[in-house]
Amino acid sequence: MHHFGANDIRLAADRANTDLAHQIGAAVARYLGAKNVVLGRDRTGSSKIVAYAVAKGMCHAGSNAMDTQMDSMELMRFAISYVEADGGLQVTYYADSGGYCRMQILDRNARAIDAESGLEAIRNIIEAGEGEAASKQGLHAPVNVVDPYVERLSEFIEFDRLQPLRLVVNSGDDCTAILWQRLERKLPFDIVRVDAEPQQIGRAVVEHGADMGMSRNSETDRCTLFDEKGAAMAYDDADRLSAELLAHKKLADKTAEGLSIDRGGMLPLLLIIERVAAGGESLSQLAQTFQ
């Protein structure tokens, strides 16, 4: 089956593939031995069609499909831990190559399942036949993990130390925009949302007289930070600063709780912003300490 790759499953985003998507959902549920599987997806119509078919397959196999309705691997990892699910499946639409949906699968420990660790086994389950419906079929229902995630992140921020800050954020990503809407209620910041390409964020920082800016893609967990002069912070410098701040707060092992500490994760990003807002140093000054 050419739909299976080394790290994911890809299939053309059209109604002709809903049967296969249904089979994939059932096979994933059976492979995981799952009672509950977290399902994530972006807001495109193509992903919605494919994700709905996947959810029906999971329910057919007796698993509940807990739908975050969000396109974020970071949120997916947290959701698996938060609801104590047996794994997760993320559906993301890509417009290139005629349009296709990519499926990424995680186990109960929020670790990616690849060809060696399970994708081939899932493929074999499909090829052997879907099997009869479970005696008790599962339910497909939405689950809100955004608010619990924001509350969890907030536990690590010392709000009483924060000074007013103007921050430019790229609001083009649905999940990132929603997270910032929730966080804005807690932070003493003036958050300027712009819908722009990453290379334009630096210019927006200067135009708005902001203290820093960021462009983040929650599906890929990529983030670029911009200092008060509009210059992009080198990834290596951002990584070193993140590691220092995570170590200071003894958070280096928080991946076990579903919190992303990799580049682009909201936790290290918030810790950097906290350092700027509370430490009296600009982002450009912090970057110089690593040069």
C-alpha positions as CSV (number, residue, x, y, z in Angstrom):
1,M,0.0,0.0,0.0
2,H,1.8,3.1,-1.2
3,H,-0.1,5.3,1.3
4,F,2.3,4.1,4.1
5,G,5.6,5.9,4.6
6,A,8.5,5.6,7.1
7,N,6.9,8.0,9.6
8,D,3.3,8.6,8.5
9,I,0.4,7.6,6.4
10,R,-0.6,9.7,3.4
11,L,-3.6,9.5,1.2
12,A,-5.3,11.7,-1.4
13,A,-7.7,14.0,0.2
14,D,-11.0,13.1,-1.5
15,R,-14.1,11.1,-0.7
16,A,-12.8,8.1,-2.7
17,N,-10.4,7.4,0.1
18,T,-12.9,7.5,3.0
19,D,-13.2,3.7,3.1
20,L,-9.4,3.4,3.5
21,A,-9.5,6.1,6.2
22,H,-12.2,4.1,8.0
23,Q,-9.9,1.0,7.8
24,I,-7.0,2.9,9.1
25,G,-9.0,4.2,12.1
26,A,-10.1,0.7,12.9
27,A,-6.6,-0.8,12.5
28,V,-5.0,1.9,14.7
29,A,-7.5,1.3,17.4
30,R,-6.9,-2.4,17.3
31,Y,-3.2,-2.1,17.2
32,L,-3.2,0.2,20.2
33,G,-5.7,-2.1,22.0
34,A,-7.4,1.2,22.6
35,K,-10.4,2.3,24.7
36,N,-9.8,5.9,24.0
37,V,-7.8,7.5,21.1
38,V,-7.2,11.3,20.7
39,L,-8.0,12.6,17.2
40,G,-6.7,15.9,15.9
41,R,-7.2,17.6,12.6
42,D,-6.9,21.0,10.9
43,R,-9.9,23.1,9.9
44,T,-9.9,22.3,6.2
45,G,-12.8,20.5,4.6
46,S,-10.6,17.7,3.3
47,S,-9.2,16.9,6.8
48,K,-12.6,17.0,8.3
49,I,-13.9,14.4,5.8
50,V,-10.9,12.1,6.3
51,A,-10.8,12.6,10.1
52,Y,-14.6,11.8,10.3
53,A,-14.0,8.5,8.4
54,V,-11.0,7.7,10.7
55,A,-13.2,8.3,13.8
56,K,-15.9,6.0,12.5
57,G,-13.3,3.3,12.0
58,M,-12.1,3.7,15.6
59,C,-15.7,3.5,16.9
60,H,-16.3,0.4,14.7
61,A,-13.3,-1.2,16.5
62,G,-14.8,-0.3,19.9
63,S,-12.6,2.7,20.7
64,N,-13.8,6.2,21.6
65,A,-12.5,8.9,19.3
66,M,-11.8,12.0,21.4
67,D,-11.7,14.9,18.9
68,T,-9.6,17.9,19.8
69,Q,-10.6,19.6,16.5
70,M,-7.1,21.2,16.6
71,D,-4.1,20.8,14.3
72,S,-1.3,20.6,16.9
73,M,1.1,17.8,17.7
74,E,2.0,19.6,20.9
75,L,-1.7,19.7,22.0
76,M,-2.0,16.1,20.9
77,R,0.8,15.0,23.2
78,F,-0.7,16.9,26.1
79,A,-4.2,15.5,25.4
80,I,-3.0,11.9,25.4
81,S,-1.5,12.4,28.9
82,Y,-4.4,14.6,30.2
83,V,-7.3,12.2,29.2
84,E,-5.1,9.1,29.8
85,A,-5.7,7.9,26.2
86,D,-4.1,4.9,24.6
87,G,-2.7,6.9,21.7
88,G,-3.5,9.6,19.2
89,L,-3.9,10.2,15.5
90,Q,-3.4,13.6,13.8
91,V,-4.8,14.5,10.3
92,T,-3.3,17.4,8.4
93,Y,-4.1,18.5,4.9
94,Y,-1.3,19.6,2.5
95,A,-2.3,21.3,-0.8
96,D,0.8,20.3,-2.8
97,S,1.0,17.2,-5.0
98,G,-2.7,17.4,-5.8
99,G,-3.7,17.6,-2.2
100,Y,-3.3,14.9,0.4
101,C,-3.8,14.2,4.1
102,R,-1.0,13.2,6.4
103,M,-1.7,11.0,9.4
104,Q,0.7,10.9,12.3
105,I,0.2,8.3,15.0
106,L,1.3,8.4,18.6
107,D,1.3,5.7,21.3
108,R,0.1,6.0,24.9
109,N,3.4,7.6,25.9
110,A,2.9,10.2,23.1
111,R,5.8,8.8,21.1
112,A,5.6,8.8,17.4
113,I,4.9,5.4,15.8
114,D,6.9,4.8,12.6
115,A,7.4,1.9,10.2
116,E,9.6,0.0,12.6
117,S,7.6,0.6,15.8
118,G,4.1,0.0,14.4
119,L,3.1,1.4,11.0
120,E,3.9,-1.9,9.3
121,A,1.8,-3.8,11.8
122,I,-1.1,-1.4,11.3
123,R,-0.7,-2.0,7.5
124,N,-0.8,-5.7,8.0
125,I,-4.0,-5.4,10.1
126,I,-5.7,-3.6,7.2
127,E,-4.5,-6.1,4.6
128,A,-5.8,-8.9,6.7
129,G,-9.3,-7.4,6.7
130,E,-11.1,-5.0,8.9
131,G,-12.9,-7.6,11.0
132,E,-16.3,-7.5,12.6
133,A,-17.6,-4.5,14.5
134,A,-17.0,-4.5,18.2
135,S,-19.9,-5.7,20.3
136,K,-19.9,-2.3,22.0
137,Q,-18.9,0.4,19.5
138,G,-17.1,3.6,20.6
139,L,-18.3,7.2,20.5
140,H,-16.9,10.1,18.5
141,A,-17.1,13.2,20.7
142,P,-15.2,16.6,21.0
143,V,-12.8,17.1,23.9
144,N,-11.6,20.4,25.2
145,V,-7.9,20.3,26.1
146,V,-7.0,23.9,25.2
147,D,-8.2,25.4,28.6
148,P,-6.6,22.6,30.7
149,Y,-3.3,23.0,28.6
150,V,-3.2,26.8,29.3
151,E,-3.8,26.2,33.0
152,R,-1.0,23.6,33.0
153,L,1.4,26.0,31.3
154,S,0.4,28.8,33.7
155,E,1.7,26.8,36.6
156,F,5.3,27.5,35.5
157,I,5.0,31.3,35.0
158,E,5.6,33.7,37.8
159,F,2.9,36.2,36.9
160,D,3.7,38.6,39.8
161,R,7.2,39.2,38.3
162,L,5.9,40.2,34.8
163,Q,6.2,43.8,33.6
164,P,4.0,45.2,30.7
165,L,5.3,44.0,27.3
166,R,4.3,44.5,23.7
167,L,4.4,41.2,21.8
168,V,3.8,40.6,18.1
169,V,2.5,37.1,17.3
170,N,1.6,35.5,14.1
171,S,-2.1,34.7,14.3
172,G,-2.3,32.7,11.0
173,D,-2.1,29.4,12.8
174,D,-5.5,28.5,14.3
175,C,-4.2,26.6,17.4
176,T,-1.6,29.2,18.2
177,A,-4.1,32.0,17.9
178,I,-6.5,30.3,20.2
179,L,-3.8,29.6,22.8
180,W,-2.8,33.3,22.8
181,Q,-6.4,34.4,23.2
182,R,-6.5,32.3,26.4
183,L,-3.1,33.4,27.6
184,E,-3.8,37.1,27.0
185,R,-6.4,37.0,29.8
186,K,-3.6,36.1,32.2
187,L,-0.6,38.1,30.9
188,P,-0.1,41.9,31.4
189,F,1.0,42.2,27.8
190,D,-0.2,44.1,24.8
191,I,-0.4,41.3,22.2
192,V,-0.5,42.5,18.6
193,R,-1.8,39.7,16.3
194,V,-0.8,39.8,12.7
195,D,-1.5,37.4,9.8
196,A,1.8,37.5,8.0
197,E,4.6,35.3,6.7
198,P,7.5,34.6,9.2
199,Q,9.9,36.9,7.4
200,Q,7.5,39.8,7.8
201,I,7.2,39.5,11.6
202,G,10.4,41.3,12.3
203,R,9.2,44.3,10.3
204,A,5.9,44.2,12.3
205,V,7.9,44.3,15.6
206,V,9.6,47.5,14.5
207,E,6.4,49.1,13.1
208,H,4.5,48.4,16.3
209,G,7.4,49.4,18.7
210,A,7.2,45.9,20.2
211,D,9.6,44.3,22.7
212,M,9.7,41.1,20.7
213,G,7.8,38.9,18.2
214,M,7.2,35.3,17.3
215,S,6.1,33.2,14.4
216,R,4.9,29.8,15.3
217,N,3.5,26.8,13.5
218,S,1.8,24.5,16.0
219,E,1.5,21.6,13.6
220,T,5.2,21.4,13.0
221,D,6.3,22.8,16.4
222,R,8.5,25.4,14.7
223,C,9.0,28.8,16.1
224,T,11.1,31.9,15.2
225,L,11.7,34.6,17.7
226,F,12.4,38.3,16.8
227,D,14.1,40.8,19.0
228,E,13.1,44.4,19.6
229,K,15.1,45.4,16.5
230,G,13.2,43.0,14.3
231,A,16.1,40.6,13.9
232,A,15.5,36.9,14.0
233,M,17.1,35.1,16.9
234,A,19.4,32.2,15.8
235,Y,17.8,28.8,16.5
236,D,20.9,27.7,18.3
237,D,20.8,30.7,20.6
238,A,17.0,30.1,21.3
239,D,17.7,26.5,22.0
240,R,20.4,27.3,24.5
241,L,18.3,29.9,26.2
242,S,15.4,27.5,26.4
243,A,17.6,24.8,27.9
244,E,19.0,27.2,30.5
245,L,15.5,28.4,31.6
246,L,14.1,24.9,31.6
247,A,17.0,23.7,33.8
248,H,16.6,26.6,36.1
249,K,12.9,25.7,36.8
250,K,13.7,21.9,36.8
251,L,11.4,21.3,33.9
252,A,13.8,19.3,31.6
253,D,11.8,16.0,32.1
254,K,8.3,17.4,31.6
255,T,7.8,15.6,28.3
256,A,6.5,12.7,30.5
257,E,3.5,14.9,31.4
258,G,2.7,15.7,27.8
259,L,4.5,19.1,27.8
260,S,6.7,19.9,24.8
261,I,10.1,21.3,25.7
262,D,11.4,21.2,22.2
263,R,11.9,24.3,20.0
264,G,8.6,25.8,19.2
265,G,6.8,24.4,22.3
266,M,4.7,26.8,24.2
267,L,6.4,26.1,27.5
268,P,10.0,27.1,26.5
269,L,8.5,30.0,24.5
270,L,6.7,31.3,27.5
271,L,9.8,31.0,29.7
272,I,11.8,33.1,27.2
273,I,9.0,35.8,27.2
274,E,8.9,35.6,31.0
275,R,12.7,36.2,31.1
276,V,12.4,39.3,28.9
277,A,9.3,40.7,30.8
278,A,10.8,40.1,34.3
279,G,14.6,40.1,33.9
280,G,15.2,43.6,32.6
281,E,17.1,42.4,29.6
282,S,15.9,42.6,26.0
283,L,15.9,39.6,23.7
284,S,18.9,41.0,21.7
285,Q,20.9,41.3,25.0
286,L,20.0,37.7,26.0
287,A,21.1,36.5,22.6
288,Q,24.5,38.2,22.9
289,T,25.3,36.1,26.0
290,F,25.6,33.1,23.7
291,Q,27.9,34.7,21.1
